[in-house]
């Protein structure tokens, strides 16, 4: 399944572009599902519910109901934990008295991704939250699985027959079997979502309105995407103004957009294509307006803004067989043992700034912080027998130097 996750700075029009992308994909063939936390009535001309509804030939849409997901999950947990809650004298909660808590939207979206993967769709287009929230959300499955492995190690389940004896020796109650089963079930669910996010056919599509306000947000987002191993297939420059007419006031805005587009073209291709979508002069509404956003004239009318180097295929989604094959391992280890007695771990972090960078070695893991983003990654096996001697950020690549530890490194004499 080809998956396109559409995000961008708040107010950039990401929901509209997600809908236009899904419609464009459906008209080029295949079964397409559009997921959004909104009802999509403005974009599609009709409201959709939690179950997929066909809104055009080949295009289905569904709304992610985070409130219903929160109630369903909490009531199911209450049922599984009924014995323990009864011992505590707890009064059960009814579904109608439950109000979703902050953060439930993120878990509902992850659940919707897992369900969509099993739905037999050819293309999945997801209207994601704003940019920084999206990057943090896509990193969540990996983080939660790490927490589960640390707090409830799966290998401890093998000793369940000894738990009564261990509880007597320790003087405290040991975790019951249902807790391990719940953890295993959650880990399997998170693993499925993580697999979808990390799949080579899953890409981010960034939407931004050209201007100074978007430049810094996109720089930070580009670094965060690289940190989490996410690939961007396109940067959509939305609401491009017409280049002729409109007087000096409009000419100033057009010049500002053109300057920003020139900078984006230098920064993003060839790793990500640059797509331009012109301003309709009104808020898009309905399928006809979405078609206008995708039409070739939308790109060609503004292609000159970056020296004619903007792609002219609208919002088309690249099929699986045309996606570039990723490198075997973008975080490569450079062997410099013969020259400098060092191994160098090379981590591409385009857009990273030295002052926002922090890294800490903890056992066999590297705790890497870049601006607002943080990731804990296991060290490659060879580097686990080394000590960190330094690091440098050069041309968007972090190079961490490791020296072999004589006590752990194999002797060659």
N, C-alpha and C positions, 0 to 999 in steps of 0.2 A: 504494500500500500504506500503510495506517495503521500507524504504529510507536509503541509505548509503551515507554519505557525506565524501568524501576522501580528506584529506588535509595533510600537513606536511611542514617541513622547505623547503625553496627554493632549488631546485636542487636535492631533495631526490627521484625523480621519481614518484611523486604522479599521474601525468596524465597516465603514463604507468600502474601503479597499479590499477587505477580506471578502465581503459579499460580491464585489466586482470580480475578484480573482476566482471565486468559486463558480460564478456564472460563466466566466470565460473558459474555465476548465470543462464545465459541463457541455458547452457548445462545441468544444473540440473533441468530444467523445468520452465515454466512461461514466460510471456512477460516482457522483460527487456528494459528499456530506459536508455541510457548513455548520459548525458549532459556534455558539456565542452565548454570553451571559445576558445579552439583550434580547428583547422580543423581535427585533429586526423589522418591525412594521414600517419604519421610514425607508429602510434600504430595499426591502422586497415588496412593499406595498401591501403586505398581509402579515399578521402576527403568527408566530409559530409556538408550539408547546414543547414539552419535554421529549416527546417521541418524534422521530424524524417525519417530516411532512414534505411531500413533493410540491415544489413551488415553481418549477420549470422543467422542461424535458431534460432528464438526467441529473437534476439538482434537487437534493433534499436538504432541509434545514431543521435544526432543533435548538431549543434554548436550554442552557444548563441551569437547572433549578437547584440552587445551593441550599435553599431552605428545606426543601423536601429531602434532599440527601442528608442534611444534618439530622433531621428528625428520624429518618430511617436508621441511620447508623447508631444514634444514641439509644433508641429503643431496642435495637438488636443487642447492643452491649449490655443494656440493663437486663435483658432476658438471660444472657449467658452468665452474668454475674449475680443472678437472683439469689443463689444460696448465700453468698457472702453478704449481700445487702440485707437479706432477712436477718442474719445474725447480728447485724448492726442496728436493726430496728428501723431501716430506711423505708420511707413511703415512696412507692413507685410513682414516676412521672408519667403523665398521659401525653399523647402526641399533640393534642390541641393546646397544651400549655407551654410547649417548647418554642423558644425563639432562638434562631441561629446566632451563634457567637462569631465575633470577628475572626477571620482566618478560615472560616468554613468554605468560603468561595474557592480557595486554592485546592482544598481536598476534593471538592465536588468536581473541579475541572480535571484533576488527575484521574478521578474515577471515570469521568466521561471519555477521556482519552483511551482508557483501558477497554471500555465497552465498545468504542468505535473501532478499535483494532480488530475486534472479533466480529464486526458487522459485514465483512465482505465488500467494503467500499474500494473503489479504484484510487480515489483521491480524497483526502481529508483536509479541509481548510478550517483552521481554528482562529477565531477572533480572541486574541490573548489580552491580558491586562496591560497597563502601561509598561514601558520598556524595562525599567529596573525591577519592577515586581515580577515580570515574566522571567527574567534571567534567574532571580532567586527561586522562583517556583520550579523551573526546570532542573535546578540543582537539588531540589528537595528529596526526590526519591533516593538518590545516592547517599545523601546525608542521613536520612531516616534509617536506611538499611544498615549503615555503619553503627548508629546508636543501638539498634536492635541486637546486632551481633555482639556489641560490647556489654550490654546490660543483661541479655538473655542468650548466652552462647548456645548454639544448637547442640554442641557436643554434650552439654549437661543433661539433655533429655535421656541419654543412654543410662544415666544413673537414677532413673525415676524409681526403680525398685528399692533403692537405698534411702529414699527421702525420709521415710518415717524414722529410721535409725539416725540419719544425719540431723533431723530436727531435734531428736532427744539429746544428741551430743552437743549441738550448738545452742540449745535452749530457745530457739526461735523457729517459727513456722517456715517451712521451705515453700517455694513457689509451687502452686498446684499445676496439674497437667494442662488444664484449660488455658492457663496463661501462656504456656509454651506453644500450645496449638494455635492460640490467637496470634502470637508473634510470628509463627511460621506462615500462617495464612496471610498476614499483612506483608510479610517479606516477599511472598510469592506475588502478591498484587503489585507491590512497589517494583519488583524485578521486571514485571511485564511492562510497566510504564517506562522504567529506565531503559529497557531494550528498545522501545518505540522511539524515545527521545534520542538515543545514541545511534539509531539505524542510519545508514548512509543515505536513505531516501527521505529522511526528515530534515527540513531546512527552516531557517528563520527568514521571514520577509519583513524588512524594516520599512516603516512609513514615516515620513517626516516632511514638513513644509520648509522649503529652503529659506534659510535665514540664520542670523547669528545665534538665536535662542536654541536651535537644534544642534549646532555644531558640537558643543561640549557634551551634550547628552549622547550623541552618536559616538563620540570618541571613547567615552567611558563604556558605552555598551559594546563597542567593538572589542575592547580589552576583555570585558566580562564574558562575551561569547567565546573568545579564544581560551580563556581560563577554564571554562566548563566544557570545552570540546564541541561547541555548537557551530554549525556552518550556516552562513548567510548566503542565500541564493540571489537576493536582489535587494537594492535600496530603491524604494519608490519615492520619487520627488513629487509630492502631491500639491495640487492647487497652483500649477504654473500659470502665471498671468500672461496675457497676449503681449507680444513684443512690439506691436505697432499701435499707435493711437493712444488716447487717454490723457494726454497732457503731461506736463513736467512732474506732477505728483506721482502718477502711475509709472512714469519713466524711471523715477528713483527706485521704486520698489522692484521693477523689472531688472534694473542694473544690480540691485542687491541679490536677487535670486540668481542671476547669471553668475555673479562672482562666487556664490555658494556652490552652484552646480559645477563650476570649473574646479573648485577645491575638492568636491566629492569625487569627481571623475579621477583626479590624481590619487585619491586615497583608497577607493574601493575596488574598481576593476583591476585585474581580471578575476579576482577571487569571487566578486559579486557583481552582477550586472547592475546598471543604473537605468531605471525606468522612469519616464516622466509622464505625469497625468495632468492635463490642463484643467483650469478652473472653468466650471460650467457657467459661472455667473449667478449661480443659485445653489441651494443645498440639494444634492442628488436625492431623488425620490422615485422608487419603483425600478422595474427591470430595464425599462428603456434608458433611463439615465445611467444605470450600471453598464449597459452596453456601450454608451457613449464614452465612458471612462476607459473602457478596454479597447476601443476602436483604434486603428492604426493612426488616424489623424491626431489622436490625443498625444502620441509621441512625436510624430513628424512635425507637428505645429511648433514644437519647442525644441526639436533636436539641435537646432543651431546654437542653443544656449550653452552647450558645452562643446562647441566646435564640431557639431554633427556626430558626436561620439556616443550619444545615448541610444540604447537599443530601441528598435522600432517595431517590436512584436507585442506591444500592449502589455497586458498582465498575464500572458500565457505562462502556464506551469510546465517546467521542463519535465518530460517523462523520465521514468527510471533509467532507461537505457542511454539517455543523453546527459545524465548527470556525470560530472567529472569524478573519476575514482579518487578517493582520498588517499593520502600517503599512508603507508603501512603503520607508521607511528610518528605523528608530528612532534612528539616529545622524545626526540632521539638522544642517544648517549654517544658522545664523540670520544673515541679512544685516542688519548694522547699519552699513553703509558710510556711508549718508547721515547718520545721527545721530552716530556715534562713530568713523567711519573704521575699523570693526572687522568681522571675521567671527567668529562664535562657533560652535564645534563642541559640540553638546549630546549628551552620552552618558549615558543612563539607567543608574544603578548603585544600585538600591534596597538599603538596608541597609549601604552603604559608610560607613566611618569615616575621617575625614580623616587620622588618624595612621597608617593602613594603606595610604595611597594614595601612589603615586609615578608620575611620568611624565617621559619623556625624549624629545626630538625627535632623531631620527637620520636625516639625509638626508630621504627622502620617506616616512618611517615614524614612527609614534608607539609608543614602548615603554611600555606601561601595566601597572602592577603594583597589584593590589588584594588585600591580605592574602596568602594563599598562592598566588594565581593571577596569571598573567602572560600578556599577549597582545601581539603585535607586529602592528599594523594599518597598512595603507597609508593615507596621507592622501588625502582627496578632491582632485581636480585643482586646484581653486581655492586650496586651502590650501597647496599645495606652493610657491606663489609668495608665501608670507607668512612672517612670523616670529612665534614664540610670545611673547606679552606677559604672560601670566598665566593662572591657572585658579582656579576656585572650586567647592566642593561644596555644593550647596544643595538640600534636600528630596529627596535621593536622585538628584540629577542633577549630573554633572560638566560644567561649562561652561568650555571651553578657548578663550581669546581669541587671535585672530590679527590682526596688522596687516599690510597689504599691503607688500611689499618694493618700494620705488620702482624698484630696478634691474630687477625682473622683472615688475612689474605694468604692464598696458597704459596708455599715456598717453591722457587724455581731452581734452587741449587741442590 
